[in-house]
Amino acid sequence: MFDSKRLVKVVSVAVASMSLLGVSASVSEAATFTAPKLGLSEVATTNPSIKKGDKIFVVVKDTKNQKVNVLNANGKKTAKKVSMGSTFTAKAVKKTNGKKIVKINKSQWLNAKDVVKD
């Protein structure tokens, strides 16, 4: 009885010491491991810019007011409005007064935030 307890104790100490040696060896291997260098990822454009000749689609963020203001060439609001869902071809694109605007016909412009590429 006494010998079996002693034998179990010796075996368990031996197993524990071997496992600790194995853990320290794997830790030292991990410390010397060098990770491969990764290449630069390509950045995909999330909001492609609108260019002359692109088809554009009017969208509205406000659900109660389904129309957007028409601007003049200087980016000022006019009395005219365009309803949501209208499609146009961009005649020109320019930046004025800090706003990017898109020309939809001879004298009417829309804020680029109100249109998306179709």
C-alpha positions in Angstrom: 0.0 0.0 0.0 2.7 2.4 1.0 4.8 1.5 -2.1 1.8 2.1 -4.5 1.2 5.6 -3.1 4.9 6.4 -3.4 5.0 5.0 -6.9 1.9 7.1 -7.9 3.6 10.2 -6.4 6.9 9.7 -8.2 5.1 9.1 -11.6 2.9 12.2 -11.2 5.9 14.3 -10.3 7.8 12.9 -13.3 4.8 13.6 -15.7 4.3 17.1 -14.3 8.0 18.0 -14.7 8.0 16.6 -18.3 5.0 18.7 -19.2 6.6 21.8 -17.8 9.7 21.2 -19.8 7.6 20.7 -22.9 5.8 24.0 -22.3 9.0 26.0 -21.8 10.5 24.5 -24.9 7.4 25.5 -27.0 7.5 29.0 -25.5 11.1 29.4 -26.4 10.3 28.2 -30.0 7.5 30.7 -30.2 9.8 33.5 -29.1 12.3 32.7 -31.9 9.6 32.3 -34.6 9.4 35.2 -37.1 6.2 35.9 -38.7 6.1 36.3 -42.5 5.8 39.8 -43.9 2.4 40.5 -45.3 1.9 42.6 -48.4 -0.1 45.9 -48.4 -3.8 45.4 -48.8 -5.5 47.2 -51.7 -8.1 49.8 -50.7 -11.3 49.5 -52.6 -13.2 52.7 -53.1 -16.5 52.7 -51.2 -18.0 55.7 -52.8 -16.9 56.0 -56.4 -16.6 59.5 -57.6 -19.1 60.8 -60.2 -17.7 61.9 -63.5 -19.0 63.6 -66.6 -21.3 61.2 -68.6 -22.1 59.0 -65.6 -25.7 58.0 -65.0 -26.8 59.4 -61.6 -29.8 58.6 -59.4 -31.3 61.0 -56.9 -31.6 59.7 -53.3 -33.1 61.3 -50.3 -32.1 60.7 -46.6 -35.2 62.5 -45.2 -38.2 60.2 -45.7 -40.9 62.9 -45.1 -39.5 65.3 -47.8 -39.0 63.2 -50.9 -37.4 66.1 -52.9 -34.0 67.6 -53.1 -33.1 71.2 -53.8 -31.8 72.3 -57.2 -28.7 74.5 -57.0 -27.3 77.2 -59.3 -23.8 77.2 -60.7 -22.5 78.9 -57.5 -24.0 76.3 -55.2 -26.9 78.4 -54.0 -30.4 77.0 -53.6 -33.0 77.8 -56.2 -36.8 77.5 -55.9 -36.9 74.3 -58.0 -36.8 70.8 -56.6 -36.1 67.3 -58.0 -38.0 64.3 -56.7 -36.3 61.2 -55.4 -35.7 58.4 -57.9 -35.1 60.7 -60.8 -32.2 59.6 -63.1 -30.0 62.0 -65.0 -26.7 62.0 -66.9 -24.0 64.1 -65.3 -23.1 66.9 -67.7 -20.3 68.2 -65.5 -18.9 68.0 -61.9 -17.3 70.8 -60.0 -16.5 72.0 -56.4 -17.8 75.4 -55.3 -18.1 76.9 -51.8 -16.8 73.7 -50.3 -19.6 71.6 -52.0 -19.2 69.1 -54.8 -22.1 69.7 -57.3 -23.2 67.8 -60.4 -24.7 69.5 -63.4 -27.9 67.8 -64.6 -28.9 70.2 -67.4 -28.2 73.7 -68.8 -28.6 75.6 -65.5 -29.5 73.1 -62.8 -27.0 71.5 -60.4 -27.5 69.0 -57.6 -25.4 68.5 -54.4 -23.2 65.4 -54.9 -24.4 64.1 -51.5 -27.9 63.8 -52.9 -27.0 61.6 -55.9 -25.4 58.2 -56.4 -23.9 56.6 -59.4 -26.5 54.5 -61.2 
